[in-house]
Amino acid sequence: MRYLVYTLVLAFALSTTSCARQVVVKQPATVTVVKKLPRQYKIVRVNGKRYYVFNGRHHRKTKNGFVVVRL
């Protein structure tokens, strides 16, 4: 009987703990938003996604404008 109680307590204790760790993703400190790109921009596709390139920087289109991204 004592063995059964210890087993149940151990099973409960192990089921309430988790081995998964929390993953924290840091957001960039500043985001550069460009309302309108100049006429000289080029459209490139990287892994099926569309990016706009101007002046050596890649931009991604958002509802607020174009955001500078690192590839």
KAURMO-V96842 format. One record per residue. N is the residue number from 1. PHI is phi in degrees with one decimal (none if undefined). OMEGA is omega in whole degrees, -180 to 180 (NA if undefined). Layout:
BEGIN
N PHI OMEGA
N PHI OMEGA
END
This chain:
BEGIN
1 none -180
2 -64.0 179
3 -62.1 179
4 -64.5 179
5 -65.1 178
6 -61.8 180
7 -64.7 179
8 -65.2 178
9 -65.2 179
10 -64.3 179
11 -62.9 178
12 -65.4 -179
13 -64.9 -180
14 -74.1 -179
15 -77.1 -179
16 -89.1 178
17 -96.2 -179
18 -124.8 177
19 -89.7 -179
20 -72.6 178
21 -105.0 179
22 -76.6 180
23 -102.5 -180
24 -110.8 179
25 -107.2 -180
26 -78.9 175
27 -88.8 178
28 -62.7 -177
29 -67.4 179
30 -131.0 178
31 -121.3 179
32 -96.4 180
33 -112.3 178
34 -110.9 -177
35 -69.0 -177
36 -142.8 178
37 -82.3 175
38 -66.2 -178
39 -66.4 -174
40 -82.8 -177
41 -70.9 177
42 -120.1 177
43 -101.9 176
44 -127.3 177
45 -116.1 178
46 -126.1 -178
47 52.6 177
48 80.7 179
49 -105.4 -177
50 -90.0 176
51 -127.7 178
52 -107.9 -175
53 -110.7 173
54 -149.4 176
55 58.0 177
56 78.9 180
57 -115.5 178
58 -96.6 -180
59 -121.3 176
60 -121.0 -176
61 -79.4 175
62 -131.0 180
63 -71.3 180
64 -94.1 -178
65 143.8 -180
66 -116.0 -178
67 -106.7 177
68 -73.8 -180
69 -126.7 175
70 -103.0 177
71 -107.7 NA
END
